[in-house]
C-alpha cells in the first residue's frame, strides 16, 4: 500500500511517520505541499499516486482561529476540499482527521457519530464545514474524529503542565470540561488499522476513559512525583477567545466496528512520559 500523509511535520504527522510500518509512506509538510495551493497538492498526489491519503494538516490553534477565521477556513475547510478533489482525481482513498469540537458539549453521555454537529468555535465550525463538504465530494471518505491530542515533538497539554510545574508551586486547572486525552502513538496505529480495513464514514477514535483537564493534570504531576499542588477551577476563571465544549467525550462504538481497541488514557500518558524523557536524554 502506498500512503501520502499531509501534515507530516505536525504533532500527529510525526507520530504517523514513525509508527507506520510495512507500507510505502510519503510525508508532506506545508513546505512540500501547502494544502491551500491546489496545483501543488495535485502535483504531489499525481507524483505519489497513493492508495490512501491521510490528511493531518490543519490550523489547530483553537484560540488563534477566533482571531484569524479566514486562515482557519482556508486551511481546515478549503484546503481539505482541495485534497479531497485530488484524491478523487487520482482514485485515492482519504482519511480526514477531525475533532470533538464539531459538537457543542451539551450532552452528558458520549457523542455518537450520528449526533448533530453544533460547533461553538471557529475551529470547530471550519472542521464541521469540511466534514459536510468532504462527504459530498468523496462519499467513501473516512472522517476520523479525535480529541485532546498529546504527544512528543510539539506543544501539548502534558508538556505545558510539566513546564509550568518547573517554576510554580501551585497550578489552577479547569475541572468543568470533560473529554478523552489521546496519545499520538496510539492514534497513529489506529489510523493505520482503519486504512488497512478500508474504513469509510465517520469514526470516533480516542484513548479509552474520560477525565477533566484537572484530572489530567493531577495524573501528570503524580506520575512525575512533583511537589506542585494542582487546584480545580472553572472555565469562567480562565476566559479564552474560543469557547470549549463542556463535555466532548466520543463514543468508541464506531471504532470497535473496525476492531480498533484503544488503551486507556492513563496508560497512554505514562508511555508518553517515558517517550518524552527518552527524547530529552538524547
LINNOR-V454219 format. One line per field, one symbol per residue. psi: psi as a letter, one per 30 degrees, with the letter a starting at -180 (. if undefined). burial: 1 if it has 16 or more other C-alpha atoms within 10 Angstrom, else 0. Layout:
psi->???
burial->???
//
This chain:
psi->kkkkjkgfgaeeeeeeeefjlfljkkkklffejkffjeeeeeeeeeeehkekkjjfkljgjeeeeefieeeeeeeedeeeeeeeeeeeeghklkkkjalfgflfgflglkklffkkkikgleeeeeeeeeeefefeeifgkjjjkalhkllkglkleeeeeeeefffkfkkkkkggkkajkkkeeeeeeeeeeeefghklakkkjllllllleeeeeeeeeeefhlfkkkkkaleffiklekkkkejhkkkgeeeffghjjklleeeeeeeeeeeeeeeee.
burial->001111111111111110110000111111001111010011011000111111111110011111001011111111111111111000011111111111111000011110001011111111111110111001011111111111111000111011001000001011111111111111111111111001110111111111111111111110000001010110000000011111111111111001011101110110011000000000
//
